[in-house]
């Protein structure tokens, strides 16, 4: 990257990222800092890995695998039911042998594996499948649906058992679950960038009513669901307890995925 060029930032295209980037898109002091592009979480991770983006809102699994560092203070987390990560099964959870997964977020896939292993003693074969519940359950015992696709479903009306994986994690550990953080290589960990991400998030939270009115039409999600989701399910400003949950998640994930070795942090690295 040339010194005069803008950092290339990959943001996630899901609803739960909108408050984080609202200031980067709408606040005059912030919107010219970065060169923004929008993708699925897994695609953002791949772009950072290939050097096609300098910073991304990345699944924490990818932050760890790539040994990246993160900007503290903001991210995507939950401290209870998350609503947008649903595991839906046609068999008892302990009997799940195959899991069709929307592969948009590798953190969510690993979270499903951790919860099924730790709470239900199940270690299913996981394979990628487009996010369409009926074909997923025709192909596998259970389906993992995430992001906006999950918000189109009402778990209470489904003829199948379901787990909200945010609620399951908090019940299992007593700690929040962090799904994604702004991540990049050490050379990108500049104070002014971190400050911009925090200011953008706060700008978004100050304009949550605007977001709740503007986003539903394009996403096919009701304003009521949008508002409830962004104000009661997702946490955007992170504290030390959130990062404790993140570190525990990575420790649990390492038991199932030996590729997770170390997660970079502003303090110099957390062994997982």
N, C-alpha and C positions, 0 to 999 in steps of 0.2 A: 504494500500500500504506500503510495507517495505521501510525504508529509502534509501536502496541501489538500489531499483528497479527503472526502468524508468517510468515516467508518461505515462499512456495509453491514447493516443490521437485519437479521432475519427474524420476523415476528410470526407468531402462530395465527392461523386464520380462524380459530374458534372464538366463540362469544366470550369465553372466560379471559381472553387476552385484551379485549377492547379497553377496559379501564386502564390497563398498564400503558397502552400506546396512545391514549386519547390526547394527552398533552403533546406528544411528539407529532401528532397530526394536526392539532387545533390551536396550540398555544404559540403565538408568534416568537417568543424567545427560544422555543425548543424545536420547532419543526424544521429548521435548516441544519441541525447538528449532524444528523445521520442520513445515509442513503438507505431507505427502508424497502423491504420486500416481504411477502407474506406466503407462508407455506404450512403444511402439516408439521407437527412437532418432529417427527422422524426425518422429514426432508430438511428442516432447519438444521438438525444435528448433522446430517450428511454434508450440507453446504459448509458448515464450520469445519468439519473434518477435512474436506477437500480444499479448504482455503478460499472458497467462493463467497463466504461471508466471514466477517471479522468477529461479530458478536451475535448471539442468538438467544431467544427465550427457549432454553433447551430442557428436555426431560432430564431429571437429576441423574438417571441411569447413564445418559450419554455424557453428562458433565464428568461423571466418575470414570467412565470407560476411556474418554479422551484425555483424562488428567488435566482438565481445564480448571480455571478459577471462576468465582462468581462475584457479582456485585451484590453486597448485602443490602437488606432493607425492603426489597420488593420481590415478588414472585407470585406463583399460583399455588395455593395451599388450601387445606380445609381443617377444621377443628371439630368435625362431626360429619353428618351425611354430606356428601359432595354432590349428589344428584346426577352428575354427568359421567359417572363411571359405574356401569351396571354389569353385573355378571348374572345371566339369566340361564336357568337350567331346567331341563325336562326330566332329570333324575335327581335323587338326593345328592347333596353337595359332596358327601364322602365317596359317592360312587362315580364321580366325573372322571372319565378316562380320556376324553378328547374335548378340546376347547377351541372353538373357532373364534379368532380374535381380530377385531379391527386393529390393524397394526400401526395406526397413526401415532401412538405414543408408546414407546418401549418401556417407560416407567410404569404405565398402567398394566401392561402385559406382565411385567415382573411382579407388580403388586398383587395381581390375581394369583400368580404362582405362589408367592409367599403366603398369602392368606389361605389358599387351599391346602398348602402343605402344613402350615403351622396350626390352623384351627380345625381342619377337616381330614387331615391325613391323606389328601389326594394329590397326586403328581401327574396331571394329565399331559398327553401330547398336545402341544399348542401349534396351530397353523393359521396363517393369515387368510382372511376372507373378507370380501366387501361387507360393509355394515348394513346388512339386511337380515332382520331377525329370523324370518321363516326359513330361508335357505340355509342360514347358519345352523339352525337347530335340526334341519334335515341332514346336515353333513356331520354334526358333532353332538355330543351330550349336552354341551353348554355353549353359550355365546358371550363374548365380552364386547360391549358397545360403549363408545366413549364420545365425549365432546357434544357437538350440536345434535348428532344422531341420537344420543341418549336422551336429550331434552325433548325429543319428539315422542318419546315413550312415556306412558304413565305406569310405573311398576304396579300400582294398586289394581289396575284393570287387566293385567296380563294373566293368562291362564297357566303361568309357569312360576316357579319359585325364583326369587331374585335376591341378590345381595348388592347393597350400596357399599362399594369397597372403601370409601372414605369412612363411613360409619364403622365398618368392620375393623379397619386399622386402628381407629381411636379406641374402640372397645377392647381390642387385643393388647394395645400398648399403653393406653392412657396419654398418648402424645399426638400432636398434630401430624398430618401427612403433607409433605411438600412435594408437588408434582413437577414444577419447573422453576428455573431461575435464569436471570440474565447471565450468560456465561461466555467466556472467551479465553484466549491465550493470555499469559501473564503480561505480555507487552501491551495488551489492550486495557489493563486494569488501571485506568486513569481516573483521578478523582472527579474530573469534570463530567465524565461519562456516567459514572455512578450517580452523581448528583442529578443529572438530567433524567435518569430512569426514575429516581425517587420523586422528582418534581412532576414528571409526567403522570405517575401513578396518583399522586395527590390531586392533580388537576382533574384526572378522570373520576376520582371518587367525589370531588366537588360537583361534577356534572353528571352524576349517575342518573338523574331524572332524564336528562337529554339522551343518554345512552339507551335507557329503557324505552324511550319513545321511538328512537330512530332505528334500532337494530332489529326488532321483531319482523318487520315487513320482508326484509331480504332473506331472513333465515327461516321463516315459517314457524316461528315460536311466538307464543302469545306474550303481550306486554306483561301480564301478571307473572307468568313463569320466568320471564327475563329478569324482572325486578326482584323476585324472590331469590332467584339463583345468584344474582350478583351481590345482593345485600345480606343474604342469610347463609349461603352455602360456601361461597368462595371467599378466601382471605387473601388480600393483596399486599398488606404491609406485614412483614415478617419480623419476629423477634427471636430471642435465644431459644425459647421453648420450641418454636417451629424448627429451628436448626437442629435441636436435639432429636426431634422426630425424624428429620432428614438423615442424620447420621445413623440412627438405629435402623431405618429402612435400608440404607446401603449395607449395613452389617448383615441384616437378614438376607438381602439379595445376594451377598457374596457366597452364602452357603449353597445357593442354587446356580450361581453364575460366577465361575472363578475368574472371568475377565475383569471383574470389578476389583481394582487393586487400591486405588487412592483417589480421593476427591479433593481437588484443589480448593483452597479457601483464601481469603485475604490475609489470614494469619499464618499461612505457610503450609497448609495441608492437613487433612484429617485422615488418619489411617482407618480403613474400613475392612 
